[in-house]
Amino acid sequence: MRAMAVSMIIFTVAIAKATFIESDFGTPASKIAVYNARWFEILLLHLTITLVVNIIRYKMYQREKWPTLLFHLSFILMMVGAGITRYMGYEGQMRIGVGETTNIMYNATPHFSLRANDLVNQYTHDEARWLSEGVENPFQFDFQLPNQNKVEVEYISYKEGMIDSIVEDPVNGGDALELVIRGESKFVFKGQQAIVGGMNFSFERENPSMPGVEIKEVEGMLYIQSVSPFEMVDMTSLSVQDRQTNNIDPSLRQKIPADTIIPFYANTLYNIGDESIVLRGYRRGVTLEKVKSPDKDGGANFLTIKLTSGDETRLVDIDGGANYIIQYEYFQFAGLNFEVGYGAMPIELPFYVECRDFQLDTYPGSTMPSSYASEVTVIDEANDHTHEQRIYMNNVMDYRGF
């Protein structure tokens, strides 16, 4: 009984500590420091064993001790349920717009993913890992492909709420394009490539690691070329209202065939894939620094890792986090092609879900939600099954164990 009391005290203190950590640094920090820590798992296992031992030692199965027995069994049941959920289950999100159908969910636990190849052999490293600026959770590993040098991968830092800031540096700086996408500036330096809006943009770079959008400079003029067709719109021909509502006259949209080289102008809207991009400017003699966003929930999260191979070293910044769908950074290092990302990994489900409608009600006179509901259709072609269901607050949908 004394051992169980000590375990309960430690458990209570740990939960209180986790609450304060979560309040100060967020959920990932509390998972790293407490909930996902090995010592916390051992504590819960010890607490469960002492509960079972006390039931047997004090013969709580006797009728007069049933209330105490129920108290112990309830704790054991919670521990067993938590263990099954932790080691045998997983959770995530399905992001479905009205009228859309998908069978993809995204894991709630972020993953660090690294792939490297030399066009013959490939190395893959995928691991579930929480990262937080408030509580460090470093990692380190190495690998070696046949006939290639060994590469060491080391965690450097994880920064939250960061934004890119351009700093004038005529001596050591380079030339960069400032692209605006979704209201945020993204920078692509000359001779480099970057993922912008899910597409690979390269600027004066020979042999980009993957196809996408190439930008060249010829005699002081910028030119753009894309592997897929796109549209361009002269922003000066739009009214302020048209820009705010994205109400663009179809006659103003100029369609550009794939692999066509055209001038790349500022104040022109380029619709490439599912994204709209504007060239804000061409900055010369600058360097890029990441600084804290002045907005509490602004900016992006960045994982920085260091790659080392012999005398060659490179730092890589990876945009990602627990609430991000994983996006890969593509680059070359030590003669290898790399894909590195951090975020929620997609999981394919054995059936599809269609969102037919979504309803959101608010309290009178405010924008605070009072209730919400989704009208969905489950489409299971493998079992020739289809049914409709309404999902709303505290009323979930269960199907095939999901």
C-alpha positions, 0 to 999 in steps of 0.5 A: 500500500505504501508503494502505491501511495508513493507512486500516486504522489509521483504521478500527481506531481508529474501531471501537474508539471506537465500541465504547467509545461503545456501552458507555457510551451505547448502540447509537444513540450508536455509530451516530450517532458512527461507524457511520452517519456520512458520514466512516465511509462515505467511509473504507470506500469509500476502503479498498475502492478502495485494496484494488482498486488494490493488487490491480492494482498488485502483480499479486496475480492471479499464482499465487504471490500468491494467498494475498494476493489472497484476503486482499484479496478477502475484505475487498472482499467484506465491504465490498460486502456491507455496502454492499448491506445498508445501502443496499438492505436493511432489518431489523426485528422481527415481534412475534407472540404465540402464536395470533396472525397478522400481516403487519406488521414494525417497522423496526429504524431509528427514524423521526421523523414529523410530519404537519400539516393544516388540514383541507384540505391536509396536510404530511408529514415522515418521516425515519429518524433515530437519537437518543441522549442521549450523542451529539447528532444535531440536525435542523431544517426548516420548511414552509408550507401554502397560506394558512397561516403558515410553521412551523419545527421544531427539535430541542431535546433527547433524554432517556433513562430519564425519569419524570414527577414532580409538583411542588406549584406553587400559583401557576403550577401547574394541575389534573391527573388522575393515571391509572395504566396498566401500573403507571405514572402518566400525568398529564392536565392540565385543558384539555389532552389526552394519549395514554394507552395508545394512546387520546386522553384529554382533560380539560375540553378543548373540541373534542379533536383526535381522538375518544377518552375525555373527562373533565369536572368538574361541581360538583366531580364527575368524569365520564367518557365514551368513544366506544367501549364499556368496562367498569368494576370496583369494586376494593374488591370484589376480593381482593388475590389477584384483583388480582395475578392479574387474576382478576375475576368476570364478575358484577363487570364492569359494561358501559358503552355508548359515549357514556355519561356516568358518574361517574369514581371512584378505586379503580375499574378501567376497561377501555377498549380493550385497556388497564386504567386506574385514577384514582389521584387529582386533583391541584390546583396542580401542575406536571409535571417529567421527572426521571431514573428511579432504575432503570437500565432504568426510565422512558421516552425523550423527544424534545423539539422546538420549533415556531415560527410568527411570534411563537408558540412551543411545546415538544412532548415526544414519547415514543419511541425505537429500541425503541418502536413509534411512537405519535403525539402529537396537538395543535393549533398555529398553526391546524394539527392536528399528529401527531408521533411517534418510533419504529419504523415499521410495514412491511406484508409481502406474506404473513402469519406465524402463531405456533403455539407458542413454546418456551423452555428454561432452564439447570437451576436458573436462569432463563437461557435455554439455547434457544428456538424458534418454530413458525410457519406462513407464509400467502401468499394471493397465491401460494396458498402455505402451509407450516410451519417451526420457527425456532430458534437459528441456524436462520432462516426465509427466504421471498421475500427476507425 
